[in-house]
Amino acid sequence: MLRKEIRHLRAKARTHPLISRAQGILEERYRLPDDRAAFSLLEASSQRFNVRLRTLATALVTTPGPRSYDSVWFPARERRTPPRLAFAPGLRTASANTAEVLSAVLRRSMEIVGTDMGNVQLVDPVTGDLRIEKHRGLDEDFVEFFDRVGKDGTACAQASQHVARVTVTDVATDPVFEEPAREAILAAGSRGCHSTPLVKHPSDLPEGVVSTHHERPVRALSAAEARALDEVGAQSAAWLEWYRHTVVLDALEDLHFAGSTWR
């Protein structure tokens, strides 16, 4: 329990500069009196559209601002229907949030390869790092060590950088891992893994990576397994893109309206 609380505090500390930066933008743009007013606006739009506060703050920081104080932020955008997620037929894609979709991604990926260990990471738009969003069957040490992954030293980083699946047949000997990462994975009970990028088209940048972990060294995937994992990756990437350009922009427009009319 204590270690989980420590991990939560560390994650909060990493997120704090991003939230503070978003508050500063809102204060300046809408002439707000202080950071508390800015946070209240951010939090209200986050809750109204069921968008995580970190996600909304990231979008605010990385999206060019509206032309003027009283203009529409995204006047020319077209509204699209959410893409279908065939691997999660019971999920209502129009009203689902990212956590629900990524849970379905992880569950289906583990079913395809027959394991009960895995994790899903998304690319951080600000830093380019991979950030763990969902995990199952992996201990807190693993989750803490791989909470944020850079561009080298792991299978998931290589899968993201090269936009191609990486299969590690034996974690103990594969040169893809830097030694601290290898030790952390072995300590979690994983001897083999498949890391599949979440990408709609091979020429696109990935949205993230789903990795399945196995207690024993693994073989190469069968053609059917590889195809099924690729379909999960493509469909989830399409949904994540839709979500970012629809639901998150709706939340930004709501935030803009609230800021413009703030009294």
Phi, psi and chi 1 to 4 in degrees:
 res  aa     phi    psi   chi1   chi2   chi3   chi4
   1 MET       -  -44.5 -169.0   69.3  178.1      -
   2 LEU   -63.3  -41.9  178.3   58.6      -      -
   3 ARG   -65.5  -36.4  -66.9  174.1   66.9 -177.4
   4 LYS   -65.0  -39.7 -173.3  174.2 -177.3  179.5
   5 GLU   -66.2  -40.3 -176.4  177.7  -12.7      -
   6 ILE   -62.8  -43.8  -69.1  172.1      -      -
   7 ARG   -61.3  -40.9 -179.4  171.2  173.4  -93.5
   8 HIS   -62.4  -42.3  173.3   74.0      -      -
   9 LEU   -65.8  -38.4  -69.8  172.1      -      -
  10 ARG   -64.7  -42.3  -72.9  175.6  177.1  170.4
  11 ALA   -63.5  -40.0      -      -      -      -
  12 LYS   -63.6  -39.7 -171.7  174.8  179.6  179.6
  13 ALA   -65.7  -36.6      -      -      -      -
  14 ARG   -69.9  -32.5  -76.5 -169.1  -67.1  -92.1
  15 THR   -80.2  -25.7  -56.1      -      -      -
  16 HIS   -54.9  -45.7 -179.5   70.5      -      -
  17 PRO   -60.3  -36.3  -24.1   35.1      -      -
  18 LEU   -65.4  -46.3  173.2   68.0      -      -
  19 ILE   -62.8  -41.4  -58.1  -63.9      -      -
  20 SER   -62.8  -39.7  -65.2      -      -      -
  21 ARG   -64.1  -41.6 -171.9  175.0  168.7 -169.6
  22 ALA   -64.6  -41.2      -      -      -      -
  23 GLN   -61.1  -41.4  -72.4  174.1  -85.5      -
  24 GLY   -61.9  -40.9      -      -      -      -
  25 ILE   -61.4  -45.5  -69.2  172.1      -      -
  26 LEU   -65.4  -42.0  -67.8  174.6      -      -
  27 GLU   -58.2  -46.7  -78.7 -175.2   73.6      -
  28 GLU   -71.7  -43.2 -179.4  178.5   -3.0      -
  29 ARG   -67.2  -39.3 -177.1  175.9  -64.1  167.8
  30 TYR  -111.7   11.4  -57.2  112.6      -      -
  31 ARG    54.2   47.9  -54.4 -176.3 -173.4   94.5
  32 LEU   -78.3  155.1  -59.2  176.6      -      -
  33 PRO   -73.2  -30.0   25.6  -34.4      -      -
  34 ASP  -164.0  176.9   51.9   40.7      -      -
  35 ASP   -70.6  -22.8   60.4  -10.1      -      -
  36 ARG   -67.3  -40.4  -72.9  179.4  -63.3  176.8
  37 ALA   -63.8  -40.1      -      -      -      -
  38 ALA   -63.9  -43.7      -      -      -      -
  39 PHE   -65.2  -38.2 -175.2   81.9      -      -
  40 SER   -61.2  -42.1  -66.0      -      -      -
  41 LEU   -64.6  -44.7  -70.1 -179.0      -      -
  42 LEU   -61.7  -45.8 -163.4   65.3      -      -
  43 GLU   -65.7  -40.2 -174.8  177.9   43.0      -
  44 ALA   -64.3  -44.9      -      -      -      -
  45 SER   -67.6  -36.6  -67.2      -      -      -
  46 SER   -58.9  -44.3  168.1      -      -      -
  47 GLN   -73.5  -38.4  -67.5  175.7  -10.5      -
  48 ARG   -63.6  -34.2  -90.4 -166.2  -68.9  -88.3
  49 PHE  -108.4    8.1  -72.0   85.7      -      -
  50 ASN    54.7   41.9 -162.3   18.0      -      -
  51 VAL  -109.7  130.5  174.1      -      -      -
  52 ARG   -58.2  143.1  -67.5  178.0   67.8  175.7
  53 LEU   -56.6  -42.3 -168.0   64.6      -      -
  54 ARG   -63.1  -39.6 -177.2 -178.1   67.0 -165.2
  55 THR   -64.7  -44.5  -59.4      -      -      -
  56 LEU   -66.8  -41.4 -173.6   56.1      -      -
  57 ALA   -62.8  -41.0      -      -      -      -
  58 THR   -61.1  -45.2  -62.3      -      -      -
  59 ALA   -62.6  -40.2      -      -      -      -
  60 LEU   -63.3  -41.4  179.8   67.1      -      -
  61 VAL   -71.8  -34.7  166.1      -      -      -
  62 THR   -98.2   -7.8   58.0      -      -      -
  63 THR  -100.2  129.9  -56.8      -      -      -
  64 PRO   -55.6  138.4  -25.2   34.7      -      -
  65 GLY   -70.7  170.0      -      -      -      -
  66 PRO   -64.4  157.8   22.7  -31.8      -      -
  67 ARG   -61.8  -37.6  -69.5 -177.0  179.3  178.9
  68 SER  -148.8  171.9   65.8      -      -      -
  69 TYR   -57.7  -37.5 -173.6   76.7      -      -
  70 ASP  -114.5   16.6   56.6   -4.5      -      -
  71 SER   -93.1  162.6   66.1      -      -      -
  72 VAL   -71.4  137.5  176.2      -      -      -
  73 TRP   -72.8  -45.1 -163.1  -20.0      -      -
  74 PHE  -125.5   71.6  -50.8  105.6      -      -
  75 PRO   -68.4  -26.5   24.9  -34.2      -      -
  76 ALA  -104.2    4.3      -      -      -      -
  77 ARG   -74.5  145.8   74.3  177.9  172.4  117.7
  78 GLU  -100.1  137.8  -63.3 -179.5    4.3      -
  79 ARG   -84.6  133.4  -58.4 -166.0   66.6   80.9
  80 ARG  -117.2  153.6  -63.6 -179.5  -67.5  168.8
  81 THR   -79.2  149.2   56.3      -      -      -
  82 PRO   -68.4  142.1   24.3  -33.5      -      -
  83 PRO   -67.7  154.4   23.6  -31.2      -      -
  84 ARG   -77.5  142.2  179.2  168.9  167.6  -95.6
  85 LEU  -112.6   90.4  -62.0  176.4      -      -
  86 ALA   -63.5  -26.3      -      -      -      -
  87 PHE   -78.3   -8.4   63.9   87.5      -      -
  88 ALA  -135.3   69.6      -      -      -      -
  89 PRO   -62.6  -24.0   22.0  -32.8      -      -
  90 GLY   -86.6   -3.5      -      -      -      -
  91 LEU   -90.2  129.4 -166.3   61.3      -      -
  92 ARG   -84.2  101.2  -62.9 -179.5   59.8 -173.5
  93 THR   -67.1  -25.8   55.4      -      -      -
  94 ALA   -72.1  -28.8      -      -      -      -
  95 SER  -113.2   -2.3   58.5      -      -      -
  96 ALA   -70.0  154.1      -      -      -      -
  97 ASN  -105.1  174.7   59.1   31.8      -      -
  98 THR   -60.8  -40.0  -54.1      -      -      -
  99 ALA   -60.8  -41.7      -      -      -      -
 100 GLU   -65.8  -42.2  -67.1  169.4  -36.3      -
 101 VAL   -67.0  -43.7  169.4      -      -      -
 102 LEU   -68.3  -31.7  -65.2 -177.1      -      -
 103 SER   -62.2  -41.3  -69.8      -      -      -
 104 ALA   -67.1  -39.0      -      -      -      -
 105 VAL   -58.9  -48.0  168.2      -      -      -
 106 LEU   -66.7  -44.4 -176.9   55.3      -      -
 107 ARG   -59.9  -48.4 -178.0  167.7   56.8 -109.0
 108 ARG   -67.1  -39.3  179.2   57.3 -174.9  144.9
 109 SER   -62.9  -41.1  -62.3      -      -      -
 110 MET   -68.5  -34.4  -67.9 -169.3  -56.7      -
 111 GLU   -63.9  -41.6  -73.1  172.8   -4.4      -
 112 ILE   -60.3  -42.1  -70.1  168.4      -      -
 113 VAL  -101.0   -2.7  -62.7      -      -      -
 114 GLY    71.4   54.0      -      -      -      -
 115 THR  -138.6  165.8 -173.0      -      -      -
 116 ASP  -119.1   18.5   56.7    3.5      -      -
 117 MET  -124.6  136.2  -68.7 -169.2  -65.6      -
 118 GLY   179.7  171.5      -      -      -      -
 119 ASN  -153.7  155.8   64.0  -81.9      -      -
 120 VAL  -121.1  134.4 -174.6      -      -      -
 121 GLN  -121.9  149.0  -59.7  152.2  -66.8      -
 122 LEU  -115.0  151.4  -68.9 -177.4      -      -
 123 VAL   -76.7  128.5  175.8      -      -      -
 124 ASP   -76.1  118.2 -172.6  -42.4      -      -
 125 PRO   -63.3  -23.2  -19.1   31.8      -      -
 126 VAL   -83.1  -47.0  176.6      -      -      -
 127 THR  -102.9  -21.1   65.0      -      -      -
 128 GLY    82.6   -2.9      -      -      -      -
 129 ASP   -72.1  161.0  -67.5  -15.2      -      -
 130 LEU   -91.7  136.7  -71.2  170.1      -      -
 131 ARG  -126.3  127.3 -174.3 -178.4   61.8 -125.7
 132 ILE   -66.0  128.6  -75.1 -173.3      -      -
 133 GLU  -112.6  -36.0  -63.1  -71.3  -14.3      -
 134 LYS  -140.9  146.7  -70.8  -68.4  174.0 -178.1
 135 HIS  -154.5  153.8   58.8   89.4      -      -
 136 ARG  -145.1  138.8  -80.7 -177.3   58.6 -174.0
 137 GLY    74.5    8.4      -      -      -      -
 138 LEU  -115.4  140.0  -61.1  164.4      -      -
 139 ASP   -78.4  171.7   60.4   27.6      -      -
 140 GLU   -64.8  -32.3  -72.7  -62.7  -41.9      -
 141 ASP   -61.4  -43.7  -73.9  -21.6      -      -
 142 PHE   -61.2  -49.6  178.5   98.3      -      -
 143 VAL   -61.9  -39.9  175.3      -      -      -
 144 GLU   -68.4  -42.1 -176.8  173.0  -14.2      -
 145 PHE   -64.6  -41.5 -173.6   92.0      -      -
 146 PHE  -101.8   19.2  -66.3  103.8      -      -
 147 ASP   -54.4  -41.7 -178.7   56.6      -      -
 148 ARG  -133.1  131.6  -62.4 -174.4   76.7   90.8
 149 VAL  -123.0  132.3  171.1      -      -      -
 150 GLY   -81.6 -148.4      -      -      -      -
 151 LYS   -98.1   -0.6  -63.8  176.9  174.1   57.7
 152 ASP  -139.7  162.2  -59.8  -63.0      -      -
 153 GLY    88.4    1.8      -      -      -      -
 154 THR  -143.7  161.7   63.0      -      -      -
 155 ALA   -66.7  -40.7      -      -      -      -
 156 CYS   -65.8  -38.3   55.2      -      -      -
 157 ALA   -63.2  -42.2      -      -      -      -
 158 GLN   -65.6  -40.6 -170.4  173.0   99.4      -
 159 ALA   -61.6  -40.0      -      -      -      -
 160 SER   -70.1  -43.4  178.8      -      -      -
 161 GLN   -67.5  -39.6  -70.7  -62.6  -58.3      -
 162 HIS   -98.2   -1.2  -63.1  -74.3      -      -
 163 VAL    49.8   50.9 -162.5      -      -      -
 164 ALA  -154.7  147.1      -      -      -      -
 165 ARG   -65.0  142.3 -179.8  167.7   32.2 -105.5
 166 VAL  -118.8  123.2  172.8      -      -      -
 167 THR  -108.2  124.7  -70.0      -      -      -
 168 VAL  -106.0  107.9  174.4      -      -      -
 169 THR   -70.6  -34.0   55.9      -      -      -
 170 ASP  -145.7  112.0 -168.7  -16.7      -      -
 171 VAL   -59.5  -32.8  172.0      -      -      -
 172 ALA   -65.3  -24.5      -      -      -      -
 173 THR  -122.9  -12.7   58.6      -      -      -
 174 ASP   -70.4  130.2 -162.2  -64.5      -      -
 175 PRO   -74.0   -4.4   26.2  -34.7      -      -
 176 VAL   -64.7  -26.2   69.9      -      -      -
 177 PHE   -92.8  137.5  -66.0  110.5      -      -
 178 GLU   -74.0  153.9  -65.7  177.3  -11.3      -
 179 GLU   -58.8  -43.7  -74.0  -50.9  -48.6      -
 180 PRO   -60.6  -38.5  -24.8   35.8      -      -
 181 ALA   -66.8  -41.5      -      -      -      -
 182 ARG   -59.7  -45.3 -172.8 -166.7  -45.1  -79.8
 183 GLU   -62.8  -39.6  -67.7  171.7    6.9      -
 184 ALA   -67.0  -38.2      -      -      -      -
 185 ILE   -70.6  -44.1  -65.2  175.5      -      -
 186 LEU   -62.5  -38.4  -70.2  172.3      -      -
 187 ALA   -64.9  -26.9      -      -      -      -
 188 ALA   -81.8   -5.2      -      -      -      -
 189 GLY    93.5   15.5      -      -      -      -
 190 SER  -101.1  127.4  173.0      -      -      -
 191 ARG  -113.3   -8.7  -78.0  -66.9  -58.4  -88.3
 192 GLY  -153.8  154.5      -      -      -      -
 193 CYS  -155.3  155.5   67.2      -      -      -
 194 HIS  -122.9  124.1  -56.9  -74.8      -      -
 195 SER  -113.6  117.4  -68.0      -      -      -
 196 THR  -115.2  124.3  -59.4      -      -      -
 197 PRO   -69.3  143.8   24.0  -31.5      -      -
 198 LEU   -90.0   98.8  -52.4 -178.3      -      -
 199 VAL  -146.2  135.4   62.6      -      -      -
 200 LYS   -74.6  -45.8 -169.9  165.0   61.1  170.5
 201 HIS  -130.5  147.4  -57.2  -66.1      -      -
 202 PRO   -57.1  -23.9  -24.1   33.5      -      -
 203 SER   -85.8   -7.1   58.5      -      -      -
 204 ASP   -83.2  162.9  -66.7  -17.9      -      -
 205 LEU   -79.2  142.0  -66.3  174.4      -      -
 206 PRO   -72.4  150.1   26.4  -33.5      -      -
 207 GLU   -82.4  -26.4  -61.9  -77.4  -15.7      -
 208 GLY   175.6 -160.8      -      -      -      -
 209 VAL  -144.7  137.9  175.3      -      -      -
 210 VAL  -110.7  130.5   57.1      -      -      -
 211 SER  -122.3  130.7  -63.4      -      -      -
 212 THR  -104.6  139.1   60.1      -      -      -
 213 HIS  -117.0  148.8  -67.5  -88.9      -      -
 214 HIS  -134.3  144.7  -54.0 -103.6      -      -
 215 GLU   -68.6  -23.5  -66.7  179.3   -8.9      -
 216 ARG  -124.0  161.1  -64.0  179.9  177.8   84.3
 217 PRO   -53.1  145.7  -28.8   37.2      -      -
 218 VAL  -110.2  160.6  -62.8      -      -      -
 219 ARG   -94.2  174.4   54.3  172.5  174.4   76.1
 220 ALA   -66.1  149.7      -      -      -      -
 221 LEU   -67.1  149.6  -66.4  169.7      -      -
 222 SER   -72.7  164.3   69.2      -      -      -
 223 ALA   -60.0  -39.1      -      -      -      -
 224 ALA   -67.5  -41.3      -      -      -      -
 225 GLU   -64.4  -44.3  -70.6  171.3  -29.2      -
 226 ALA   -62.6  -42.9      -      -      -      -
 227 ARG   -64.5  -42.1 -174.8  166.2   55.9 -109.1
 228 ALA   -64.2  -42.7      -      -      -      -
 229 LEU   -65.0  -40.0  -76.5  174.1      -      -
 230 ASP   -63.7  -36.7  -72.8  -17.9      -      -
 231 GLU   -66.0  -42.0  -72.0  172.8   -2.7      -
 232 VAL   -60.4  -45.1  170.1      -      -      -
 233 GLY   -62.0  -43.2      -      -      -      -
 234 ALA   -69.3  -44.1      -      -      -      -
 235 GLN   -67.6  -42.2  -69.9  174.4   24.7      -
 236 SER   -67.9  -36.2   59.0      -      -      -
 237 ALA   -64.2  -40.4      -      -      -      -
 238 ALA   -63.2  -40.6      -      -      -      -
 239 TRP   -67.4  -43.7 -173.8   88.9      -      -
 240 LEU   -61.3  -38.8  -71.5  164.7      -      -
 241 GLU   -64.6  -45.0 -179.2 -172.2   47.9      -
 242 TRP   -59.6  -45.6  168.6   83.3      -      -
 243 TYR   -59.6  -44.0 -177.8   82.9      -      -
 244 ARG   -65.0  -36.1 -168.2  171.0   61.1 -107.4
 245 HIS   -94.6   -0.8  -71.6   97.6      -      -
 246 THR  -123.4  -69.9  -55.8      -      -      -
 247 VAL   -67.1  -45.3  179.8      -      -      -
 248 VAL   -66.3  -38.5  175.3      -      -      -
 249 LEU   -69.2  -33.6  -67.0 -168.9      -      -
 250 ASP   -59.7  -42.6  -75.3  -13.9      -      -
 251 ALA   -66.2  -37.9      -      -      -      -
 252 LEU   -65.4  -41.5  -77.2 -179.9      -      -
 253 GLU   -64.8  -38.6  -74.1 -172.4  -29.2      -
 254 ASP   -62.3  -42.4  179.2   77.4      -      -
 255 LEU   -63.1  -41.1 -177.2   59.9      -      -
 256 HIS   -63.5  -44.7  176.3   50.8      -      -
 257 PHE   -62.7  -45.2  176.4   78.7      -      -
 258 ALA   -62.5  -40.8      -      -      -      -
 259 GLY   -68.0  -39.1      -      -      -      -
 260 SER   -68.0  -29.4  -60.9      -      -      -
 261 THR  -104.0   10.0   57.4      -      -      -
 262 TRP   -66.3  136.3 -170.2   89.7      -      -
 263 ARG  -132.5      -  -66.6  -68.9 -177.4  -87.0
